[in-house]
Every structure is written in structure tokens, then in C-alpha cells.
Amino acid sequence: MTGDDEGQVAKIRALLSGLSADDPAYVSAVVLAETVWVLESRLGYSHEAVLTGIERLLTSNELQIEHGERLSDLLQERHGNRIDIADHLVAWSSQAAGSSGTVTFDRRAAKKIPGMELLS
């Protein structure tokens, strides 16, 4: 996503050139959450820049992103609000597994994310 390593860029371009909408690469929620963390915490990208990058990934026919449709909807509705993607991905994965809810110690997540409840 950053283009900072030319060798890796060449390898990912080669990989993507062999993919299609009929045979896409799968990007799991864990990989996506880790990507957000690395871009923001380790490489210093702004939250908004990272969200814009994820929006671009979501439009790729060569990638199937876990919870991609829900993530796309969330990003379109953000209106300048800070979104904790990892918390949403956790809640959505829990729902997909059939759980009735996700408990958290994070008060903000419990208030803002449907399906999350505060463990007190």
C-alpha cells in the first residue's frame, strides 16, 4: 500500500496480475486490522489516509476482503468521525460465528459498535 519497498511492490503487482474477480486473493479481518495498525502506529500515516487506502482496496476486483461490504458501508457513513476498524471487525467476526454479542472493556466501543457490550 505504501510503495516503500520496490521488491515487495514488484511481487504484489505480479501476484495481482494473476488474479481476477473470479479468482481473487482473500484478505482476512486479522490482516486488515494488522495493516491499519502498522500504517498508523509504525509508519505514521494519518487515520484518514489509512481509511482512504482501505476504500481503494475495497474497490479492487482482485481482492475479496472479509466483511468488505459492511466495511465499505461504514467508511461511506463516517462523515469525519474516527472509526476503530479493528473493533468493528471483531464484532462482525463474532456475529458471523453466531455469537449473540461481543464483550469488551472498551467503553467507547461498547457505546458505538452494535453487538458490543461493556463487561463491567
Order of alpha helices (4+ residues) and beta strands (2+ residues): alpha-beta-alpha-alpha-beta-alpha-alpha-beta-alpha-beta
